[in-house]
Amino acid sequence: MPTRKAAVPSPVAQYRYSVQWSPEDQEFVATVLEFPSLSWLDEDQFEALRGVERLVSDVIEELTQSGERVPEPISTQTFSGRLNLRVPPELHRKLAIEAANHGVPLNKYATELLTA
């Protein structure tokens, strides 16, 4: 039996969308992570999503036509696995002590805390 390749979604569909109820607006508000200034309000949550998708499509077209950078969807970005954090020295000390008490390196301990 032949295997079926998954279709690559359109560029607009690759962005990270969110739809939530807005008590203030008494409507659903759709947003997109990669375009924080864009949103769409609608009484229907699915229409809010469709509205912001159309808006993203229009913005991508405008950015492309003007030669501006189009944000890369977070879903297609690559990550190194390195995360450098700045924390107060007291917290750094506390975490180092806790890691030592658990008998693990600080990076491993911090990773465990972040994934808990």
C-alpha positions in Angstrom: 0.0 0.0 0.0 1.5 3.4 -1.0 2.3 5.8 1.9 0.7 9.1 1.7 2.8 12.2 2.3 1.3 14.8 4.6 0.5 18.0 2.8 2.5 21.0 3.8 0.1 23.6 5.2 -0.1 27.0 3.7 2.3 29.6 5.2 -0.6 31.3 6.9 -1.6 28.1 8.6 1.9 27.5 10.1 1.6 30.4 12.5 0.6 30.0 16.2 -3.0 31.2 16.7 -5.0 31.5 19.9 -8.7 32.3 20.3 -10.1 33.3 23.7 -13.2 34.8 25.1 -12.8 38.5 26.0 -15.1 39.5 28.9 -14.2 43.1 28.2 -15.3 43.0 24.5 -18.0 40.3 25.0 -16.6 38.6 21.9 -13.9 36.1 21.0 -10.5 37.5 20.3 -8.1 35.7 18.0 -4.4 36.5 18.1 -1.2 35.2 16.4 2.0 34.8 18.3 4.3 35.9 15.5 2.3 39.1 14.9 1.6 40.4 18.4 0.0 43.6 17.1 -2.7 41.7 15.2 -6.0 40.5 16.5 -9.6 39.9 15.4 -12.8 40.1 17.3 -16.0 38.2 16.5 -19.1 36.7 18.2 -18.1 33.3 16.8 -14.8 31.8 17.8 -14.2 30.1 14.4 -15.0 33.4 12.6 -12.5 35.2 14.9 -9.9 32.6 13.8 -10.7 32.9 10.2 -10.7 36.7 10.5 -7.2 36.9 11.9 -5.9 34.3 9.4 -7.2 36.6 6.6 -5.5 39.5 8.3 -2.2 37.6 8.5 -2.5 36.7 4.9 -3.0 40.4 3.9 -0.1 41.5 6.2 2.3 38.9 4.7 1.4 40.1 1.2 2.0 43.7 2.1 5.3 42.9 3.8 6.4 40.8 0.8 5.5 43.6 -1.7 7.3 46.2 0.3 10.4 44.0 0.8 10.1 43.8 4.5 10.9 40.8 6.6 8.0 38.4 7.1 8.2 36.8 10.6 9.1 33.1 10.5 6.5 30.8 12.1 7.7 29.5 15.4 6.7 26.0 14.2 9.5 26.1 11.5 12.2 27.7 13.6 15.1 25.6 14.9 16.2 25.8 18.5 19.7 25.0 19.8 18.7 23.7 23.1 20.6 26.4 24.9 18.8 28.8 27.1 20.7 31.5 28.9 18.9 33.1 31.8 19.7 36.0 34.0 18.6 35.5 37.6 19.4 37.3 40.8 22.6 36.0 42.5 20.6 34.8 45.5 18.4 32.6 43.2 21.4 31.2 41.4 23.0 30.2 44.8 19.7 28.7 46.0 19.3 26.6 42.8 23.0 25.5 42.9 22.5 24.3 46.5 19.3 22.5 45.7 21.0 20.8 42.7 23.9 19.7 44.8 21.5 18.4 47.4 19.9 16.3 44.7 23.2 15.2 43.4 22.7 16.5 39.9 24.3 19.3 37.8 22.6 22.7 37.9 21.6 22.5 34.3 19.9 19.2 34.8 18.1 20.4 37.9 16.9 23.6 36.2 15.6 21.5 33.2 13.7 19.3 35.6 12.2 22.3 37.3 11.2 23.9 33.9 9.6 20.7 32.7 7.7 20.0 35.9 
